[in-house]
Amino acid sequence: MAKVYYVAENAPDYSQVNFYKTEKEALEFGLSQIPNFEMGEEPMNDEENDGEEWFHGAELTFDKGILYTVDYGEVMIEAIDEDAAREKVQQNEDAVAIFFDGFTKGMYGYQGRDADGKGYKWDWDGSNINESNKPKMKHIKMFEQFSKDIKK
């Protein structure tokens, strides 16, 4: 089981979730967005500004994956395996979703006119599952290693 911390921002025309390895990192980000931000509290907004963006921070323990869903303006983050996530999103044409199969530094998801983010595996646009085209750069060989493998 892995633990991740997140800060979700929800506005009338978009939402975004940023994921962090430590609660301290998540809290620092939240405070940079809204001065009275607290982790684990109810969603809050900056009434001194326009008051339309709501922020919420929490921790999530997950085993196989993370599903970030927006359904009728409500943001939900849940631990779920990939097969169950695919089945769940296909049953709800009113929602949009992004699935992450693990945590990577800098991971985030954004849902406005389109889904975007870093570190996600696929997104659901209400009618189709769209696989991420972004290559994962975990095991790219250096030129020297690549050359050695060719000579073998």
C-alpha positions in Angstrom: 0.0 0.0 0.0 1.3 3.4 -1.0 0.2 6.8 0.4 -0.1 10.0 -1.6 -1.3 13.5 -0.6 -3.3 15.7 -2.9 -4.8 19.1 -3.3 -7.9 19.4 -5.4 -9.0 22.7 -6.9 -12.6 22.9 -8.2 -13.9 25.9 -10.2 -17.0 26.4 -12.3 -15.3 25.6 -15.6 -12.4 23.3 -14.6 -10.8 21.2 -11.8 -7.3 20.1 -11.1 -5.7 17.7 -8.7 -2.0 17.9 -7.8 -0.4 14.9 -6.0 2.5 14.9 -3.6 4.7 12.4 -1.8 4.5 14.2 1.6 1.8 16.1 3.5 4.3 19.0 3.9 4.6 19.5 0.1 0.8 19.3 -0.3 0.2 21.8 2.5 2.8 24.2 1.0 1.1 24.1 -2.4 -2.3 24.6 -0.8 -1.1 27.6 1.2 0.3 29.1 -2.0 -3.2 29.0 -3.5 -5.3 30.1 -0.5 -3.9 31.6 2.7 -6.2 29.7 5.1 -5.7 26.3 3.5 -5.7 23.2 5.8 -5.2 19.6 4.9 -8.2 17.3 5.6 -10.7 20.0 6.1 -13.9 20.6 4.2 -13.4 22.4 0.8 -12.6 26.0 1.3 -12.4 29.1 -0.9 -10.6 32.5 -0.9 -13.5 34.8 -0.2 -11.2 37.9 -0.5 -10.5 37.0 -4.1 -13.5 36.0 -6.3 -14.4 33.0 -4.1 -15.2 30.7 -7.1 -12.3 28.3 -6.7 -12.7 25.7 -3.9 -9.7 23.8 -2.5 -9.5 20.5 -0.6 -6.5 18.6 0.6 -6.4 15.0 1.8 -4.3 11.8 1.9 -5.1 8.7 0.0 -3.8 5.2 0.5 -3.9 3.1 -2.6 -2.7 -0.3 -3.8 -3.2 -0.4 -7.6 -4.4 2.9 -8.9 -6.1 6.3 -8.4 -9.2 7.5 -10.2 -9.9 11.3 -10.4 -13.5 11.9 -11.4 -15.6 15.0 -11.9 -19.3 14.3 -11.9 -21.8 17.3 -12.0 -19.1 19.6 -10.7 -18.1 17.3 -7.8 -14.5 16.1 -7.6 -13.8 12.6 -6.3 -10.4 11.0 -5.8 -10.4 7.3 -5.0 -8.2 4.2 -4.7 -9.3 1.6 -7.3 -7.7 -1.0 -9.6 -7.7 -0.4 -13.3 -10.3 -2.9 -14.4 -12.8 -1.6 -11.8 -12.1 2.0 -12.8 -12.7 1.3 -16.5 -16.0 -0.5 -15.7 -17.1 2.3 -13.3 -16.4 5.2 -15.7 -18.2 3.5 -18.6 -21.4 3.4 -16.6 -21.5 7.2 -16.1 -21.7 9.2 -19.3 -22.2 12.4 -17.3 -18.7 12.2 -15.7 -15.2 12.7 -16.9 -12.2 10.9 -15.3 -8.5 10.4 -15.3 -6.8 7.1 -14.1 -3.3 7.0 -12.6 -1.7 3.6 -12.2 0.8 4.8 -9.5 2.5 7.9 -8.2 5.2 9.8 -10.0 6.8 13.1 -8.9 5.0 16.1 -10.4 1.8 14.0 -11.1 -1.4 16.0 -11.7 -4.6 15.9 -13.6 -6.6 18.7 -15.1 -10.2 18.5 -16.5 -11.6 21.5 -18.3 -12.5 21.4 -22.0 -10.1 18.4 -22.3 -8.3 16.1 -19.9 -4.6 16.8 -19.4 -2.0 16.0 -16.9 1.2 14.3 -16.1 1.6 10.6 -15.1 -1.8 9.4 -16.0 -2.6 6.3 -18.0 -5.9 7.1 -19.6 -8.9 9.5 -19.4 -12.6 9.1 -19.9 -14.4 11.9 -21.8 -17.9 10.7 -21.1 -18.1 8.4 -24.1 -14.5 7.0 -24.8 -11.5 5.9 -22.9 -8.5 7.7 -24.3 -5.1 6.1 -23.7 -2.3 8.5 -22.8 0.1 9.0 -25.7 2.7 10.4 -23.4 5.7 8.0 -23.3 7.0 6.9 -20.0 10.8 7.5 -19.8 11.6 5.1 -17.0 14.0 2.7 -18.8 15.5 4.5 -21.8 19.0 3.2 -22.5 21.9 5.6 -22.9 23.6 5.5 -26.3 26.5 3.6 -25.0 24.3 0.8 -23.6 22.2 0.7 -26.7 25.4 0.3 -28.8 26.7 -2.5 -26.6 23.4 -4.4 -27.0 23.6 -4.1 -30.8 27.1 -5.6 -30.8 26.1 -8.6 -28.8 
